[in-house]
Amino acid sequence: MFYRECGQFKTTYADDMAIFPIAQDRWGVIGIILIAFIVVPLVANDYWLTSILIPFLIYSLAALGLNLLTGYCGQLSIGHAAFMAVGAYSAFNLAVRLHPPLLLSFLGGGLIAAVVGVIFGLPSLRIKGFYLAVATLAAQFTIEWVISHVSWISGENVLGAIDTPPMVILNWQIDAPVERYLLCLSIVILLTLFAKNLVRSEIGRSWMAIRDRDVAAEIIGINLFRNKLLAFAISSFYAGVAGALLAFAHLRSVEVTEFDLFFSFRLLGMIIIGGLGSILGSFLGAAFIVLLPIFINRTVSLFAQVVLSDLLSNLELMIFGGLIIFFLIVEPYGLARLWLTIKSKLRLWPFPY
């Protein structure tokens, strides 16, 4: 049976279930990937790579993990930065104690973060909503305390930064900004494609059923125990890998204060502004948060003479909080929904629906 979707016809179920069923999306993603791998390394300077693009990729990966848990499965978490800390310190300890290949250190950091995420996800089997958020808040403080007080994890200088070992893959030392950017880009693309397929699978559909009405989902045979814990595990795995990348590829050190409660709120703000339950929204929210301080600093510098210094120091937090409230009221599905609306109109332009 033929049907029309945005001007394109599909004849098989496989065509409809493709990861990018619309040709424009498919070619658009390929074009973006080629630009990211070929053009950006040639034109971007060290400032853009180290201060904008690398943080953007890492934050996008962390926000994607949180979006799988909160946006798709409906399990609110405000302690996601703690799982990033677990991944960062686990990858660091694996690298300096066991000396495995670099990518295995990142994988191990993600897996250990997944185990910790499952442990703190157990309360989701009995509580939800605000009470679950409080439970994840406890995870934030507990993990920070353990890292800060156990010298085996954080070294002798428990409250200070520890330099990470050099990144080496197949005798190739990854040190230059462009090399660190390409490493982050490759990992983020692979995990994004995995997440894109995951949310279209039976697991992803079960998560969305739990998010929309968990009682009804259980009645139709969805295993809440397995799917909720799986959501916590996969989400924490993404956070752990993002934390390892943040420590090794961006900060070049591990420090527990980098993964504080405010960082968790920033991640939650990313998926609210970008779009809950959207892969694209994780990237849009991360880009917005990375570029927001730059825009504020450039704009405020024009009025620095008339703006109070106290106001300047807190302006970013004020605007960030105001934007979260704005999107929750005006567009709960964030920037991703706005983009989909614009894209659907452009596909049929100049013809009406």
C-alpha positions as CSV (number, residue, x, y, z in Angstrom):
1,M,0.0,0.0,0.0
2,F,1.3,3.4,-1.0
3,Y,1.1,6.4,1.3
4,R,2.5,9.9,1.3
5,E,4.8,11.3,3.9
6,C,6.2,14.7,3.2
7,G,6.1,14.1,-0.5
8,Q,7.8,10.7,-0.5
9,F,6.4,7.3,-1.2
10,K,7.5,4.1,0.4
11,T,6.6,0.6,-0.8
12,T,8.0,-1.7,1.9
13,Y,8.0,-1.9,5.7
14,A,11.8,-1.9,5.7
15,D,11.9,1.5,3.9
16,D,9.6,2.9,6.6
17,M,11.7,1.5,9.4
18,A,15.0,2.8,8.0
19,I,17.0,4.8,10.5
20,F,16.6,7.8,8.2
21,P,13.5,7.0,6.1
22,I,13.4,10.4,4.3
23,A,16.0,11.0,1.7
24,Q,16.6,14.6,2.6
25,D,17.4,13.6,6.2
26,R,19.7,10.8,5.1
27,W,21.7,13.0,2.8
28,G,21.7,15.9,5.3
29,V,23.2,13.7,8.0
30,I,25.8,12.3,5.6
31,G,26.7,15.9,4.6
32,I,27.0,17.0,8.2
33,I,29.3,14.1,9.1
34,L,31.5,14.8,6.0
35,I,31.7,18.5,7.0
36,A,32.6,17.6,10.6
37,F,35.3,15.1,9.6
38,I,36.8,16.9,6.6
39,V,36.0,20.6,6.6
40,V,36.0,21.5,10.3
41,P,39.6,20.2,10.9
42,L,40.8,22.3,8.0
43,V,39.2,25.6,9.0
44,A,38.7,25.6,12.8
45,N,41.5,27.1,14.9
46,D,42.6,25.8,18.3
47,Y,40.2,28.0,20.2
48,W,37.1,26.7,18.3
49,L,38.3,23.1,18.7
50,T,39.2,23.2,22.4
51,S,36.7,25.7,23.8
52,I,33.6,25.1,21.6
53,L,33.6,21.9,19.5
54,I,35.1,19.4,21.9
55,P,32.9,20.5,24.9
56,F,29.9,20.6,22.5
57,L,30.4,16.9,21.5
58,I,31.0,15.7,25.1
59,Y,28.0,17.6,26.5
60,S,25.9,16.3,23.6
61,L,26.8,12.7,24.5
62,A,26.1,13.3,28.2
63,A,22.8,15.0,27.3
64,L,21.9,12.1,25.0
65,G,22.3,9.6,27.8
66,L,20.1,11.7,30.1
67,N,17.5,12.1,27.3
68,L,17.3,8.3,27.0
69,L,16.5,8.0,30.7
70,T,14.3,11.1,31.2
71,G,13.0,12.0,27.7
72,Y,12.3,8.5,26.5
73,C,11.7,6.4,29.7
74,G,10.3,9.2,31.8
75,Q,12.7,8.6,34.8
76,L,13.7,12.0,36.1
77,S,17.3,12.3,37.2
78,I,19.2,15.3,38.6
79,G,22.4,13.5,39.5
80,H,23.7,12.7,36.0
81,A,27.0,14.5,36.5
82,A,27.8,12.0,39.3
83,F,27.7,9.1,36.8
84,M,30.0,11.1,34.5
85,A,32.4,11.4,37.5
86,V,32.3,7.6,37.9
87,G,33.2,7.1,34.3
88,A,36.0,9.7,34.4
89,Y,37.6,8.3,37.6
90,S,37.1,4.7,36.5
91,A,38.7,5.3,33.1
92,F,41.6,7.1,34.8
93,N,42.2,4.3,37.3
94,L,42.0,1.6,34.6
95,A,44.5,3.6,32.5
96,V,47.1,4.1,35.3
97,R,46.7,0.8,37.1
98,L,46.0,-1.8,34.3
99,H,47.3,0.0,31.2
100,P,44.7,-1.3,28.8
101,P,44.2,0.3,25.3
102,L,42.7,3.8,25.5
103,L,39.3,2.8,24.1
104,L,39.0,-0.1,26.5
105,S,39.6,2.4,29.4
106,F,36.7,4.5,28.1
107,L,34.6,1.4,27.7
108,G,35.4,0.2,31.2
109,G,34.6,3.6,32.6
110,G,31.2,3.5,30.9
111,L,30.5,-0.1,32.1
112,I,31.4,0.8,35.7
113,A,29.2,3.9,35.5
114,A,26.4,1.6,34.2
115,V,26.7,-0.7,37.2
116,V,26.5,2.3,39.6
117,G,23.6,3.7,37.6
118,V,21.7,0.4,38.0
119,I,22.3,0.5,41.8
120,F,20.9,4.0,42.1
121,G,18.1,3.2,39.7
122,L,16.6,0.5,41.9
123,P,14.4,3.1,43.7
124,S,12.7,3.8,40.4
125,L,10.9,0.4,40.7
126,R,8.9,1.8,43.7
127,I,9.0,5.6,43.3
128,K,8.7,8.1,40.5
129,G,8.5,11.8,39.7
130,F,9.7,14.2,42.4
131,Y,10.6,11.3,44.8
132,L,12.8,9.7,42.2
133,A,14.5,13.0,41.5
134,V,15.4,13.2,45.2
135,A,16.8,9.7,45.1
136,T,19.1,10.6,42.2
137,L,20.0,13.8,44.1
138,A,21.2,11.5,46.8
139,A,23.3,9.6,44.2
140,Q,25.0,12.9,43.3
141,F,26.0,13.7,46.9
142,T,26.9,10.1,47.7
143,I,29.2,9.6,44.7
144,E,30.9,12.9,45.2
145,W,31.5,12.0,48.9
146,V,33.0,8.6,48.0
147,I,35.3,10.0,45.4
148,S,36.5,12.8,47.7
149,H,37.2,10.5,50.7
150,V,38.6,7.4,49.1
151,S,42.2,8.0,48.2
152,W,42.4,4.8,46.1
153,I,39.9,6.3,43.7
154,S,41.0,9.9,43.6
155,G,44.7,9.6,44.6
156,E,46.5,11.3,47.5
157,N,45.3,14.8,46.5
158,V,41.6,13.8,46.9
159,L,40.3,17.4,46.4
160,G,42.7,18.5,43.6
161,A,43.1,17.8,39.9
162,I,45.1,14.8,38.7
163,D,46.6,14.9,35.2
164,T,45.4,12.1,33.0
165,P,47.9,9.9,31.2
166,P,48.6,10.6,27.5
167,M,46.1,9.2,25.0
168,V,47.6,6.7,22.7
169,I,45.8,4.5,20.1
170,L,48.0,2.0,18.1
171,N,51.2,4.0,18.9
172,W,49.5,7.2,17.8
173,Q,49.6,9.8,20.5
174,I,46.5,11.9,20.5
175,D,47.6,15.3,21.7
176,A,46.8,18.1,19.2
177,P,43.3,19.7,19.5
178,V,42.3,18.5,16.0
179,E,43.2,14.9,17.0
180,R,41.2,15.1,20.3
181,Y,38.3,16.6,18.3
182,L,38.3,13.7,15.8
183,L,38.4,11.1,18.6
184,C,35.4,12.7,20.4
185,L,33.6,13.1,17.1
186,S,34.1,9.4,16.2
187,I,32.9,8.1,19.5
188,V,29.9,10.5,19.6
189,I,28.7,9.5,16.1
190,L,28.9,5.8,16.9
191,L,27.0,6.1,20.1
192,T,24.4,8.4,18.5
193,L,23.7,5.9,15.8
194,F,23.3,3.2,18.4
195,A,20.9,5.4,20.4
196,K,19.0,6.2,17.2
197,N,18.5,2.5,16.5
198,L,17.8,1.7,20.2
199,V,14.8,4.1,20.5
200,R,13.3,2.6,17.4
201,S,13.6,-0.9,18.7
202,E,11.3,-2.9,21.1
203,I,13.3,-1.5,24.0
204,G,12.8,2.1,23.0
205,R,9.1,1.6,22.4
206,S,8.8,-0.1,25.8
207,W,10.5,3.0,27.4
208,M,8.1,5.3,25.7
209,A,5.1,3.2,26.9
210,I,6.5,3.4,30.5
211,R,7.0,7.1,30.2
212,D,3.4,7.7,28.9
213,R,1.6,5.4,31.4
214,D,3.6,2.8,33.3
215,V,0.5,1.0,34.7
216,A,-0.9,0.5,31.3
217,A,2.5,-0.6,30.0
218,E,2.7,-3.3,32.7
219,I,-0.8,-4.5,31.9
220,I,0.1,-5.1,28.3
221,G,3.1,-7.2,29.3
222,I,6.1,-4.8,29.5
223,N,8.5,-5.7,32.2
224,L,9.0,-2.5,34.2
225,F,11.8,-4.0,36.4
226,R,14.0,-4.9,33.4
227,N,13.3,-1.8,31.2
228,K,13.7,0.8,33.9
229,L,17.0,-0.7,35.1
230,L,18.1,-1.0,31.5
231,A,17.4,2.7,30.9
232,F,19.5,3.6,34.0
233,A,22.3,1.3,32.8
234,I,22.4,2.6,29.2
235,S,22.0,6.2,30.3
236,S,24.8,5.9,32.9
237,F,27.0,4.2,30.3
238,Y,26.7,7.2,28.0
239,A,27.4,9.5,31.0
240,G,30.4,7.4,31.9
241,V,31.9,7.6,28.4
242,A,31.2,11.3,28.3
243,G,32.9,11.8,31.6
244,A,36.0,9.9,30.4
245,L,36.1,12.1,27.3
246,L,35.7,15.2,29.4
247,A,38.6,14.2,31.6
248,F,41.0,12.9,28.9
249,A,40.2,14.9,25.8
250,H,39.0,18.2,27.2
251,L,40.2,19.0,30.7
252,R,43.3,16.7,30.5
253,S,42.7,16.0,34.2
254,V,40.2,14.5,36.6
255,E,38.7,16.6,39.4
256,V,35.6,15.8,41.4
257,T,34.5,19.5,41.5
258,E,34.0,19.5,37.8
259,F,31.0,17.1,38.2
260,D,29.0,19.0,40.8
261,L,25.3,19.4,41.2
262,F,25.2,22.5,39.0
263,F,26.6,20.4,36.1
264,S,23.7,18.0,36.6
265,F,21.3,20.9,36.4
266,R,23.0,22.1,33.2
267,L,22.5,18.7,31.6
268,L,18.9,18.7,32.6
269,G,18.5,22.2,31.1
270,M,20.1,21.0,27.9
271,I,17.4,18.4,27.2
272,I,14.6,20.7,28.3
273,I,15.7,23.4,26.0
274,G,16.8,21.0,23.2
275,G,13.8,18.8,23.4
276,L,12.8,15.9,25.7
277,G,12.5,12.5,23.9
278,S,14.6,13.7,20.9
279,I,18.1,12.6,19.7
280,L,18.4,15.9,17.8
281,G,17.3,17.8,20.9
282,S,20.3,16.6,22.9
283,F,22.6,18.2,20.3
284,L,20.6,21.4,20.0
285,G,20.5,21.8,23.8
286,A,24.2,21.2,24.1
287,A,25.0,23.7,21.4
288,F,22.7,26.3,23.0
289,I,24.4,25.9,26.4
290,V,27.9,26.0,25.0
291,L,27.2,29.1,22.9
292,L,25.1,30.9,25.4
293,P,28.0,32.2,27.6
294,I,29.9,33.4,24.5
295,F,26.9,35.3,23.3
296,I,26.3,36.8,26.8
297,N,29.9,37.9,27.1
298,R,30.0,39.5,23.7
299,T,26.7,41.2,24.2
300,V,27.4,42.4,27.7
301,S,30.8,43.7,26.7
302,L,29.0,46.4,24.7
303,F,27.2,47.6,27.9
304,A,29.9,46.8,30.5
305,Q,30.1,50.4,31.6
306,V,26.4,50.6,32.6
307,V,25.9,47.1,34.0
308,L,26.7,46.3,37.6
309,S,29.5,43.8,38.2
310,D,27.3,41.6,40.5
311,L,24.7,41.4,37.8
312,L,27.4,40.4,35.2
313,S,28.6,37.5,37.3
314,N,25.1,36.0,37.6
315,L,23.7,37.0,34.3
316,E,24.4,33.6,32.7
317,L,22.5,31.8,35.5
318,M,19.6,34.2,35.3
319,I,19.2,33.8,31.5
320,F,19.7,30.0,31.7
321,G,16.9,29.7,34.3
322,G,14.6,32.0,32.5
323,L,15.0,30.1,29.2
324,I,14.2,26.8,31.0
325,I,10.9,28.3,32.3
326,F,10.2,29.8,28.9
327,F,10.6,26.5,27.0
328,L,8.6,24.6,29.7
329,I,5.7,27.0,29.2
330,V,5.8,27.9,25.5
331,E,7.4,24.9,23.8
332,P,7.8,21.9,26.1
333,Y,9.3,19.8,23.4
334,G,12.1,22.3,22.9
335,L,14.2,23.4,19.9
336,A,13.8,20.0,18.2
337,R,10.1,20.5,17.8
338,L,10.6,24.0,16.4
339,W,13.1,22.5,13.9
340,L,10.7,19.7,12.9
341,T,7.9,22.2,12.3
342,I,10.1,24.4,10.1
343,K,11.4,21.4,8.2
344,S,7.9,20.0,7.5
345,K,6.8,23.3,6.1
346,L,9.9,23.7,3.9
347,R,9.5,20.2,2.5
348,L,6.1,21.1,1.0
349,W,6.9,24.7,0.1
350,P,5.4,26.4,-1.9
351,F,2.5,24.0,-2.0
352,P,0.0,24.0,0.9
353,Y,-0.9,20.9,2.9
